[in-house]
Amino acid sequence: MTGHVRRRGGSSWEIKFELGADPLTGKRRIRYVAFKGTKRAAELELARLVAQNAAGEGVDPSKSTVAEFIERWERDWATANVGPKTLERYRQLLRLYVRPRIGAVRIQKLRAVHLNELYSTLLRSGGQDGAALSARSVGHVHRVLHRALGHAATWGVVSQNVASLVAPPPVPDEEIKILTEDQIGAILRHLEGRTLRPIVSFLLGTGARRGEALAIRWGDVNFQKNVVRIERSLEQTKGSLRVKSPKTKNGRRSVTVSPWLAAELRSHRARQDERRLALGMGRAPDDSPVFAGWNGEFRSPSRLSQDFAAAMDALNIDCTLHGLRHTHVSQLIAAGLDVLTISRRIGHASPAITLNVYSHMFSNTDTRAADIMEATFAKIRGTE
């Protein structure tokens, strides 16, 4: 890294040195600094600035704003490294909450106080029509900013990731809503003969995620062994559907279904084939979605959620599609199934995640453990 000093007149000097290539554009960067003093002092200042820059402390004070960097980050990194749905969400968060408030701040002038003020403002009035934005949503804003500013630091645009100095607002624990057995029965009776019934039965019987269930093809179903193979997930972005890998590497899994659910799936296949034959489409091939739409193609995840919400409104039951997954897990925990088996069945990345999400349910099994030991001691006392 080179540089030199040039007299501007009297005791005024111009210090010029190279900063290296711009990490975003690849163009050569040069910094000019005005200095007053002797030539020797100017040369010492040049040496200090060069050493500081080499150590990563003297970042080029360019006029690039937060909004300009975000635009480059989206284009040059996010577009190539995250999925379409995640990219869509990143862009939405940055467009709605970041650019309007701190987009004009020069990125090298961005400080932790700016982010604290941003989060505070969003919590007060960052939502639609000036309503409060939830702590969970502000946390999402923090995470995407942390990721973008982390790359700014890695690329040498800023000296540190200021988002790492700021804590997002705490998110209150949300009560996990679990269906009772009576509610499960009411839902299944209400959906009898309707297109929602098969997939609702499947979600209740397997704990699969919505996207995983919608991506299952008939070739993934083994009726001889009553096993369904989950290999992919269906993702919805604006105007399109995309099949992708499951959420975690453990998302690829085989799930054994109960005889009742296997019978539900057989009946569903028979009805589906009947409809297809009536439309001249032939029987469903192995690559056809199990829970297809009327046209035999993948069903829209958002439309499925809307249809289920309407059914729950009709029954006056407070439950989402994801609530069926929670209900499945709660039944397994109540039956005493171990956390490792549950975690593998529902495709969590690790049993630790299962314990974290459902810890309150596992704590209830402590009473059952005491009952088991009481029965053991009773047998021992009977032999004394």
N, C-alpha and C positions, 0 to 999 in steps of 0.2 A: 504494500500500500504506500503510495508516494504522495509528496506534497512539497510546497515551497512557500516562502513569504515574499511579498512585493510591497515596496514603499508606495504609499499613496500621497505622501506629503508630510513634512515635519516628522513628528513621532507617531504618525498613523501608518498602520501596516494592514495589508490584506493577506490573510492566511488561506491558502487553497490546498485541499487534499482530497484524494479519492476515497469514496466509501465502499467501492466494490459495485457489483451489478445489482440492479433493482431486482429483488426476489420475485416480483410480480410481472415485470415487463422484460427483464433481462438487459435493460439499457444501463449504460455506464452512469454512475452517480458521482457528482462532485459537490463538495461543500465549501462555501466561502464564509470566512469569519473575519469581522473587523477587530483590530487590536491596536491599543495605544501603549507605547513604551519603547524600549530600545530594541534594536534588531535582535540582540541576543535573547531578550525576553520573549520576543515574538517566535523565535526558533524553538525555545523551550515550550511555549504554548502549543506550537505545531506538533512537537514530539508527544506532548501530553494527550492532545486530541487524537492523534493517530493511534497511540497505545490504548486509549479509552475505547475507540471504535473497534480495535482488534479484539478487545475483551468483551465486546457485545454491549457495552454500556453507552456508547455514543451513537445513538440511533439517528439516522438522517431525519431532521425535523422538516419533513416534506409537508405540503399543504393538503395532503390527502385527508379526507373526512371519514368519519365512521361509515357513512352511507356509501361512499365510494369504495372503501375497502370491502364492505359487505357484498357489494355488487360483484367485485372481483372474486371474492371468496366463493360466492355461490356459483359463479361461472367456471372458475378454474379448479375448485376442489370439490364442493358439495355435489355438483352435477355428475361428477365422475366417481364419487365414492359412497354415496348413499342411495337407497332405493327411491323410486318415484314418489311413494307415499310420504316417506320421511322428508324428502326434498320439498314437497308441496307444503308440508307442515312447517318446515324451517322458514320458507319464504313467507308464509302467512304470518308467523310470529314476528319476523323482522319487519315486514311491511306494515303491520297494524300497530305494533307496540314500540319498536326500536327506532326506525327511521324518522317518524314524526317528532320524536322527543329528543334524541341525542344524535341524529344523523348528521347534523351540521357541525358537530364538535370535531375538531381535528383529532385524528386517531392518536397522535402522539401527545395530545393534551388531555386525553381521556384518563380520568382518575376514578378511584373507588367511590368517591363522593357522588360522581355522576350516576353510577349504577345504583347506589343507595337511594338517591333521589328518584331515579326512574322507578325502582320497585315500589317505593312508598306512594308515588303518584298513581301507579297502576292499581295498587291495592285500594286506593281511595276512589278513583274515578276512571280507571282504564278500560272498563267494559263498555258494552253497547249503550249508547245514549247517556254516557257519563256515569253509569252504574259501576259499582266496585268490581274489580276483577278478582277471581278466586286466587288464593295462595298457591293452589296447584298449577294454575295457568301461569302465574308469575314465575313459579319454579321452572316451567318449560322455557320461558323467555331466558331465564338465567342460564339454563343448560346450553341453549343454542349460542348464546353470547360467549359463554365460557369456551365452547368448542371453536368458534370463529376467532376469538382473541388469542386462544392458544396457538392457532396457526400463525397469527400475526406475530407472535413472539418467536415462534420457531423459524419463521421466514426472515426475521430481522427487521420487521416493520416497526415493532415496538420493543422496548427492553424487557417488559414482563407482561404477563397476563393479569390485568387488574381485576378480572372477574374472579380470580382465585383468592382475592383479598376480601371478597364480599360473600356473605352467607345469604342464600335465598330464604324467603320467609318460611317458617315452619308450617307444614301441612297437617291439619288435624286429622286424626285417624277417622276413617269413614266406617260406619257400621256395615258389615257385610250382611246383605239380606238373604236369608235362607228360606226356601219354601218348606212348608209343613207337608206331611203326607196327604192331608186333606186337600191342600191347595194343588199338589201334584195331580191328584185324582181329578179335581175339578177342571184343571187345564186340559188333561188328556181327554176327558169326556167332551169338553167344549170344542176341541179340535178334531173330534172323530169325523172322518170322511173329508177333511179339509187338507189342502196341500201343505199346511204348516205341521201337521201331526207327525210325519216321519222324521223330519229334522229336529223337531223339539224332543221327540222320544230319543233320538240319537244323542243329542247334547246332554240330556238328563242321564242317559245310560253309559256315557263314556267320559264326560267332563272335557270333551274336545272344545277348542276355541271355534268361534264362528267361521273364520276364514279357513281353518283346517277342515271343518265339516263340508263346507261348500266346494272344496277342491278335491274331495274324494271321488274316485271313479269306480265303476263297477268292477274293474280289474283288480282293485285294491281289497275287494271283499271276498273272503274265503268262507263260503257257507258250510263246507265240510268240517272246518275247525272252529267255526264261529269266531273268526279273527278278522279285524279290519286293519289294514296297513295305512298309517298316516305318513305321507311322503312330502306333502306340499301344502301351501296355503294360498288362498285367493285374496288379493289385495285390490282395493278400489281407489282410483284417483279420479280427478276430474275428467269425466267423459270416457273412461276406459277401465277395464278389468285386467289384472295381471296375475299370473300364477308364479309364485316364488317359493323359495325354501321356507321351512317352518321357522318360527321365531327364534328357536335355539337349536343347537346341534342335537340335543336330546328330544327335540320335537319330532324327529323321525323315529317312529316307534310302531309297535304292533299292539293293538288293544283288543283284548278278548271281550266279546259281548255276551250278554246273558241269553239264554234260550228265548226269553220273551222278546228281547230286542231283535234277535236274529229272525224271529217270526214276523216282526213288524217290517223288517227290511225285505223279506221275501214277498210279503203282501204288497209292499210299495213297488217292488220291481215288477210284479205281475200287473199292477194297475198302470205303471209307466209304459210297459210294453203294449198293453191294450190301447192306450192313447196313441202311441207312436204308430201302431199298425193301422188304426183308424185314420190317421193322417197320411198314410202311405210312406212312413219314414223307416219302417222295419223295426225289429227289436233293437233295444239299446245295446250298442257294442261295448266292449270292455273299456274303451277310452271315454265313454259317455259319463258325464257327472251323475252321481247318485241322486243328488238333490237339485236336479236341473230345473230351469224355468219352463214355461209353457212351450218354448221353441226348441227345447232339448239342449240349450246352451247353459253356461254357468249363470247362476242366479245372482242378482245384485245383493251384496252384503247390506247396503244401507236400506234397500227396499225390504229385505228380510226383517231387519230390526224394526222398521216402521210397521210392517204387518203384525209382528209379534206384540209390539207396543199397543196396537189397536185391540188385539185380542185380550191383552191384560186389562186394558181400560174397560172393556165390556164385562170382565169378571171382577173388576175393582180389586185387582191384585197388583201390588207394587213389586214388579220384578222385571229385569232386563234379560236379554239373551245370555249375557255373561253371568247373570245370577243362576242360570241353570248349571253352569260349571261349578260355582260355589256350592250349590245344593248337592251336586254329585260328590264333591270332596267331603262335605259335612257328613253325608251318609257313610262314607268309608271310614272316617275318623270315629264316628259314633259306634261303628261295628268293631273297632279295635284294630283296624289294619295299620301296619307300620308305615312310617313316614317315607321310607325309601321306596316302597312299592307304590304308594300314592304319587310321589314325585315323578316316578318313571311313567306311570299311567297317564298323567296329565301333561307330561312334556316340559316340566320345569327344568331349568338349567342345572339345579342342584337341590338336594333335600333342604338346604338352608333356606332357600326361597320359600319353599312350602311351609316350613316352620315359622318363618317371619310373617307370612300372610295369614296363616291359620293358627297362630300360637294360642289364641284364646280358646279355640276349640280343643286343641290337644290338652290344655290345662284341665278341661272338664273330665278328661279320661283318668285323671289322678284318683278320683273317687272310685272309678271302676277298678283301678289297681288295688286300692284298699279292700274292696269287696272280694277280689280274687285271693288276696292274702288271708283275709278272714276265713274264707272257705278252706284254704290250705291248713290254717291253724286248727280249724274245727276238726278236720280229718285227723290231725296229729293228736289232738286231745282225745279223740275217740279211741285211739290205740293205746293210750297211757293206762 
